[in-house]
């Protein structure tokens, strides 16, 4: 009799145990460091490690802003020619174009006044077009060479009259540009000038005894700056 009573109890216990195992709780735990594995915990305690391939986060590459290429500038300088009989000085300005890093073009004019080689008071307004070649434009201190044609309109006060003269010629020189900022630079250069008088006055410009000429030359030292836009 006791056997028949215990048998149903044992059968019910086995059924309940199987049902509980069938509904075991499953918990998925992802590591905090987002590694390449996932841990699965079950109850009753069972640990399953599943390998998976992590997806790297997209890397954001910050590119510097594009460098503004400053190709136009406003150049200004003061200059002078000094010698035993010559004391002339003045100022000039030019629009500077930089189509290439190594190349610059100056289109300018100015005003100079003082005593010329003959001791006469002279004023001149030059018009110039110079090509500049920058040897090392990638550096802060840049070396450059310049050369180009020019024309000059002069007014000379002689002993008893005022003569107006027109010269055509050219200049060449060497200089330094100190780029203090992308928009500003200081310049210093030395230029040699040679020219010939071409106006309609038949009298020669320079007379020394029996010799006379309308060709002259000299050197000019300039110092100034350039504002780049």
C-alpha positions in Angstrom: 0.0 0.0 0.0 2.8 2.4 0.9 4.5 1.6 -2.5 1.5 2.6 -4.4 1.3 5.9 -2.5 5.0 6.9 -3.0 5.1 6.0 -6.7 2.9 8.9 -7.8 4.8 11.3 -5.6 8.1 10.3 -7.2 6.7 10.7 -10.7 5.4 14.2 -9.9 8.7 15.3 -8.5 10.5 14.1 -11.7 8.1 16.0 -13.9 8.5 19.2 -11.9 12.3 18.9 -12.0 12.2 18.4 -15.8 9.9 21.3 -16.3 12.1 23.7 -14.3 15.2 22.6 -16.2 13.3 23.2 -19.5 12.5 26.8 -18.5 16.0 27.6 -17.3 16.8 31.3 -17.3 19.3 32.5 -19.9 21.2 35.8 -19.3 23.6 37.4 -22.0 26.3 39.5 -20.5 28.5 41.8 -22.7 31.8 42.8 -21.2 32.3 46.5 -20.5 35.4 46.7 -22.7 33.6 45.5 -25.9 36.1 42.7 -26.3 35.7 39.9 -28.9 33.6 37.5 -26.8 30.1 37.3 -25.3 29.5 35.3 -22.0 26.1 33.5 -21.8 25.1 32.4 -18.3 22.3 29.9 -17.7 20.6 28.6 -14.6 21.3 25.8 -13.6 24.9 27.3 -13.9 26.3 26.8 -17.4 28.7 29.2 -19.0 29.0 29.4 -22.8 31.7 31.7 -24.4 30.8 32.8 -27.9 33.5 34.4 -30.0 32.4 37.3 -32.2 34.2 39.9 -34.4 34.1 43.4 -32.9 33.3 46.3 -35.3 35.9 49.1 -34.8 34.6 52.5 -34.4 35.0 54.8 -37.4 38.1 57.0 -37.0 37.5 60.7 -37.5 40.5 62.3 -39.2 40.7 66.0 -38.7 42.3 67.6 -41.7 43.8 71.1 -41.3 42.0 73.9 -43.1 43.3 74.6 -46.6 46.1 77.1 -46.8 45.0 80.3 -48.3 47.3 81.0 -51.3 48.0 84.8 -51.2 48.8 85.8 -54.8 48.3 89.6 -54.6 50.1 92.1 -52.5 50.7 95.8 -52.1 54.4 96.7 -51.9 55.8 100.0 -50.6 59.4 101.1 -49.9 61.7 104.0 -49.4 65.0 104.3 -51.2 67.9 106.4 -52.0 71.1 106.9 -54.0 74.1 108.3 -52.2 77.5 109.5 -53.5 80.0 112.4 -53.6 77.6 114.5 -55.7 74.4 112.5 -55.6 71.9 112.7 -52.8 68.5 111.5 -54.0 65.8 109.8 -52.1 62.1 109.0 -52.3 59.4 106.4 -52.1 57.6 104.0 -54.4 54.8 101.5 -54.4 53.8 98.6 -56.5 51.1 96.0 -56.9 52.8 92.6 -56.5 51.5 89.4 -58.1 52.7 86.0 -57.0 51.3 83.6 -59.7 53.8 81.0 -58.5 55.7 80.5 -55.2 59.0 81.2 -56.9 57.8 84.1 -59.1 56.6 87.6 -58.4 55.7 90.5 -60.6 55.8 94.2 -59.5 54.1 97.0 -61.3 54.9 100.2 -59.6 55.7 103.9 -59.6 57.2 106.4 -57.2 58.7 109.8 -56.6 62.3 110.8 -56.0 64.0 114.1 -55.4 67.5 115.5 -54.6 70.7 116.6 -56.3 71.9 114.6 -59.3 75.4 113.9 -60.6 75.8 117.5 -61.9 74.6 119.0 -58.6 71.3 120.2 -60.1 68.1 119.7 -58.2 66.1 116.9 -59.8 62.8 115.3 -59.4 61.8 112.0 -61.1 58.7 109.9 -61.4 59.6 106.3 -62.4 57.3 103.6 -63.8 58.7 100.1 -63.4 57.8 96.5 -64.2 60.0 94.0 -62.4 60.0 90.2 -62.3 61.1 88.7 -59.0 62.5 85.2 -58.6 62.3 83.8 -55.0 64.9 81.2 -54.4 63.4 79.6 -51.2 59.8 80.6 -50.9 59.1 77.9 -48.3 61.3 79.7 -45.7 60.5 82.6 -43.5 63.6 84.6 -44.8 63.5 84.4 -48.6 66.2 85.4 -51.1 65.1 86.9 -54.4 66.5 88.4 -57.6 64.8 91.0 -59.6 65.0 92.6 -63.0 62.9 94.5 -65.4 62.4 97.5 -67.7 61.3 101.0 -66.7 60.7 104.6 -67.8 61.3 107.7 -65.8 60.0 111.3 -66.2 62.4 113.9 -64.8 62.5 117.6 -64.1 65.9 119.3 -63.7 66.5 122.8 -62.4 69.6 124.0 -64.2 71.3 127.5 -63.8 68.9 129.4 -66.0 66.0 127.0 -67.0 64.0 124.0 -66.2 64.6 120.9 -68.3 62.2 118.0 -68.6 63.7 114.7 -69.5 62.4 111.2 -70.3 64.6 108.1 -69.7 64.1 104.5 -70.7 66.1 101.7 -69.2 66.1 98.8 -66.8 67.2 97.6 -63.4 68.4 94.4 -61.7 69.2 93.5 -58.2 69.1 91.2 -55.2 67.1 91.3 -52.1 65.6 89.6 -49.0 62.1 89.2 -47.8 61.3 88.4 -44.2 57.8 86.9 -44.0 56.7 88.0 -40.5 53.1 86.7 -41.1 51.2 85.2 -44.0 49.8 88.7 -44.8 52.9 90.8 -44.1 56.6 90.8 -45.0 59.6 93.2 -44.8 61.8 93.7 -47.8 65.3 95.1 -48.4 67.2 95.1 -51.8 69.9 96.7 -53.8 69.3 97.6 -57.4 71.6 98.7 -60.2 70.1 101.0 -62.8 71.1 101.9 -66.4 69.1 104.1 -68.7 69.2 106.4 -71.7 67.5 109.7 -72.4 65.0 109.6 -75.3 63.2 113.1 -75.2 63.4 115.6 -78.1 65.9 118.0 -76.5 69.0 117.8 -78.7 71.3 118.9 -75.9 73.1 116.2 -74.1 72.3 115.6 -70.4 75.8 115.2 -69.1 78.8 117.2 -70.3 82.3 116.7 -69.0 84.8 118.8 -70.9 84.7 117.6 -74.4 82.7 114.5 -73.6 78.9 114.3 -73.4 76.4 111.6 -73.0 72.7 110.9 -72.5 73.3 107.5 -70.9 73.6 107.2 -67.1 73.6 104.6 -64.4 73.6 104.2 -60.7 72.5 102.1 -57.7 69.5 102.4 -55.4 69.1 100.8 -51.9 65.5 100.3 -50.9 63.7 99.2 -47.7 60.0 98.5 -47.3 57.3 96.0 -46.8 54.5 94.1 -48.5 50.9 93.4 -47.5 49.5 90.2 -49.0 45.8 89.7 -49.5 
